Amino acid sequence: LSPSRPGWGISPTGSNVLAATGCGPTSLSICALHFTGNPEATPDRIAQWCLDKGYYVYGAGTAWALFTKGAASWGLEGKELGLWKQGMQNALDEGKWLVLIMDDGKFTVFGHFIVICGYDDEGFQVLDPFSKARTGVRWTYEQISGEISNLWAISAAPVPEPTPEPTPEPTPDPPQEETDDGVVVPPAQASGD
């Protein structure tokens, strides 16, 4: 997915358009489409939702809470991770993907969200919303760690266990009365006047 795709690129994202500043919504869209298959989770729709729900900070860009609290609205679970190579690999081994906010360096000059969808002996596999050239390239931890400002592990939200129906209490039998001749009869019904 690319935020500059025709039809999406001119969609507003705060003070600019998706093609210029839509890497946050596009990164969440990449994860939502992968984990949920929700066809409504396109970059332009998520960008508009971010504007409507306060996940865009004017002058700064996408609010980091999009990848935790906001992700839940798109059927995802997002958890902030510490910057630790083994922790990143563990999350990927569990089937999660990673969203990273990058500082100045190889990916950006002002801040940029990317997705990591796997790793192997050559490094981490990046999905970069703004660059086909950097997408699919393997990046070693040493190449990117100095530029990572924060990161989140993203997965499908857990499906809640269904709440079992309460078992009804058995209805007690009505009290019985025994007559003088030993016959058991139900209590007399009160007669109305």
C-alpha positions, -999 to +999 in steps of 0.1 A: +000+000+000+011+035-007-004+067+006+003+083-028-019+058-047-043+076-070-076+082-052-059+082-018-030+106-022-052+137-022-071+127+009-066+152+038-044+143+068-043+172+091-024+201+075-014+182+044-025+153+022-021+115+026+006+114-001+028+138+019+020+129+056+001+097+056+027+071+067+010+066+102-025+058+089-010+038+060+011+017+084-020+009+105-039+001+073-012-023+062-015-041+095-053-040+096-057-054+061-032-082+069-046-092+103-083-086+098-089-085+060-112-055+066-117-039+032-128-006+049-093-002+065-078+017+036-052+045+043-077+073+033-104+060+056-080+055+085-066+090+079-101+105+080-109+085+111-077+098+127-088+134+121-123+127+134-111+109+166-081+130+175-053+108+164-038+135+143-018+162+162-016+194+141+020+204+135+033+170+147+015+143+127+000+110+138-005+105+176+014+075+189-018+063+207-031+053+172-010+021+175-024+011+209-058+026+218-067+035+182-057+001+168-084-015+188-111+003+168-098-015+137-098-050+152-061-049+163-042-051+195-011-029+198+014-030+225+044-007+229+077-025+229+111-016+243+140-012+218+155-046+220+165-068+191+154-101+208+121-085+218+114-075+182+122-110+170+101-126+197+071-105+187+076-114+150+080-151+160+046-148+177+030-137+144+029-100+152+041-072+130+059-042+142+052-005+135+082+018+141+085+055+142+118+065+127+139+096+134+162+113+109+183+089+090+179+064+062+141+066+061+133+102+068+145+137+076+116+145+100+099+113+113+084+084+095+063+053+103+073+020+088+061-016+093+083-047+099+066-079+088+094-105+094+131-112+097+157-137+087+195-141+089+199-110+066+177-087+088+143-073+093+119-071+063+105-035+060+073-024+044+078+014+039+046+032+029+066+059+010+093+038-007+091+008-029+129+008-030+131+003+008+102-021+009+112-057+010+148-048+017+164-065+047+177-041+074+199-053+102+192-042+137+224-023+138+214-004+106+180+008+121+182+007+159+198+042+162+169+057+142+140+041+160+121+065+182+094+040+194+078+008+183+047-013+187+038-049+182+006-052+163-017-083+160-053-092+156-073-083+187-081-114+208-116-127+203-134-126+237-146-158+251-183-161+249-200-156+282-219-188+291-256-185+297-264-187+334-278-221+344-313-215+358-319-226+393-343-256+395-378-246+405-387-262+438-418-283+439-447-266+456-452-277+492-475-307+496-501-313+523-511-346+536-548-352+545-560-372+575-564-403+553-527-401+541-534-386+506-509-360+495-525-330+478-511-297+466-519-267+489-553-252+484-554-222+460-564-190+477-598-180+465-604-144+455-633-125+468 
